[in-house]
């Protein structure tokens, strides 16, 4: 269960009662609570374990103490997302898109223009310059959505040149 609003804690007594004893009848719309529910006692704000400054969440603002995580998993900043062109999935992530674009550039460009062409195609799809190195990219199967986007860009470029 995912509970982002804390309802399991708020309705724990009702939930456990229904879970273990079942329901006698369905709700007919009458008010079930005769007495207003009381919120649990508020906890004291967390204090820094080193200097006991308040408030302390992830890093102490007074002394700079930051507890080390218990997990060996390191979280890195960034967004992992599928790359979509319109409603079609173009690539599973940015690295996959970069590999597809580099493969296309190697097949359809002169050797001295491949790196720049791949970067411009990537930017036209994602909106930012690629954070990856061209020569470290691997050959990948180019998806239909990426190929269609590249063809669309080529047609638009040709029309701009003739205009």
N, C-alpha and C positions, 0 to 999 in steps of 0.2 A: 504494500500500500504506500502511496505517496500522499503525504498530508502536509501541504505547505502553509496551511492556516492554523494548525494546532487544534483542529476539531476533535481528534482522537483523545487528546488530553482533556478537553472541555466536556466531552460527552462519554468519558470512560466508563462511568457507572452504568449509564443506559446501554452502552455497547456490550459490556460484559454481561449484564442482566439478560439482554436479548440473545447473546451468543450461547450462554450456558443454559438458560431456561426457556428460550423460545418466546413466541408471541401468543397471547391468549386470544386477542382479537385485533382487527385492524383499526387504525385511527379513524374516528368518525368526525374529526375536525374540532373536537373539544380541546380546551387547553389542558395539557397534562401536568404542567408544573403549578402546584398550589403555592409553593414558596419559591421566590426568586433564587436562582443559583448564585452561590457566593464564589467569587474568584479566589483562587488559591493565594496564599500569602505571597506578596512580592518578595523576590530575592534581593539581597543586598547587591549593589553593583560590584563587579569583580575588581579585586585589587591586584596590583603588581606584586608578584611573589618576591621581588628583590627590594623595592623601596616602598611598597604598599600605597602607591599613588592610585587615586581613583579618577576617572574610569580607566579600565584596562581591557582591551579587546584582543588585539593581535600584537600590538607593539606599544610599549609604555611611552607616553609622551613626555614623561619627566626624565627618566634615566636612559631610555632607548632599549630597554631589555626586550628581547624577542625570543619566546620559547622555541625550541627546536621541535620540528614535527616528529611524531612517533613513527610515522610511516617512512619506508624507504623510497616511496614513489615521489618523484620530483615533478611538480607541475610547472609547465612552461607557459608563458603568455602566448596567446595566439588563438586563432579561430579555426577549428576543423569543420569544414563544411563542404557539401557537394557543390560543384559548379554547375549552375543551371543556365541554359540559354533558352529564354522563353519558358516553356513548361517542360522542356526535355533536359534530361541529365546529360551534361557534356563530359564531366569527369568526376571521379570520386573525391579528389582534393586538388589543391593548387599544384602540387608536384606532378600529379598525373596529367593535368592540363599542360603543364610546361613540357613534359616529355612528348606529348602529342604534337604540340606546336613546333618543337625542335625537329621532330621527325618530318613534319610537313616541310619545314624550311630547308632541311637537308635534301629532300627530294625535288623541290621546285625552285631553288635559288642557286645563284652562283656562290662558290665557296666563300668569297669575301663579303657577301651580303647575307649569309644565312643567320648569323647571330643577331643582326639588327632587325631582320624580318621577323624572326621568332619573337623578339622582345616587343615589337609593335603589334603583332597579332595577339600576344598575351595581354598587352595593355588594353586593346580594343575589347577584349572579352571580360577581363576582371576589373579594369579601371585603374590599376596601379602597375608600375614597372615590376618585372619579375625579380624576386629575391634570390634566384638560383643562377648557377653558372651554366652557360651553354654547353661547354665541352664536357661537363660531368653528367649531362642528360643521357638517358637511355632511349633506344628506339621503342616506340609504343604503337599500338593499333589506334588509328585516328577514328574517333567516334563520328557518327553521321551528323550530330549536332555541331561539332567543331568544324567539320568539313563544310557544312552549309554556311556557317558564320564566315569562314574564310572566303568562300565563293561570293557571298554577299558583299564583303568588304572589297574584294577585287572588282566587282561590278561597279560599286559606288566610286572607287578610285578611278576606274576607266571613264566613267561619265563625267567626273570632275575635270579630268584632263582634257576631254573634248569640248567642254563648255567654255 
